Amino acid sequence: MIADEEMVCECLKISAKEIRDSIARGNNSVEMITEDTEAGSACGKCKSYKSDPKMSRKYHIEEDFLERS
């Protein structure tokens, strides 16, 4: 499991805990999580592997959080 304090959205400093809390509130898509937390609303690379083809981000909302829940 990804530690709570790990940064998922490096641009806006949004942590794994904030992403998990958003999912717990019923947000079950990248778009809903972005609307709720603003994660992915800056450069967008943390949204999914597809939006980060060079894999410059350590974590991605779609693959590391939604597909694992």
N, C-alpha and C positions, 0 to 999 in steps of 0.2 A: 504494500500500500504506500502511496505517496504521502510523505509527512505533511502535516497540516501547514507548516511554515514555508514549504517550498513555493516559490513564485511560479505561477502558471503564466500569467500575463506580465511579462517583464516591463513593458511600456508603462502600464498603470499600477504595477506592484499589487496584483491581485493574487492571493494565495490559493493553494489547493483547498484549504478549509472553506474559503469563500465560495469556491466552485461547488464543493460538496454541499454546503448549506443551501445554495441556490437550487441544486437538484432536489434536496429534501423539501424545499418549498413547492415542488411540483414542476419546476422548469426542466423539461426533458428534451430540449433540442439546443443546438449551438446558438441559434438565433434568440431563443428565450433566455438562455444564460447570459448572452451578451447584453440583452435589454435589461436584465435584472442587475448585473454586476459591472457592466461596461467592459468586461474582459473581451479582448479581440476587437475592440472598436477603434484602436489606434492603427497599428500596422497590420493586424489580422493574422499574423503568423501562428499564434497560439490556438487558432480555431481548429485546424486539422492538418494532417500531413499534406493534403492537397494544397493548402494555402502556404505551406512552408517546404517547398520541394528540396531545398538545400539542407533541411533539418537543422536550422539554426536555433530552434527552441528545444528545450529538454522535454517539455510536456505539451500535449495538445488536448483540448477539451473533448473533441469528438472521440478519439481513440483511447485516451487515457482515463476518461471519466464516464462518458456516456456508454461506450461499448462494453465497459467493465461493470456497469451497474445492473 
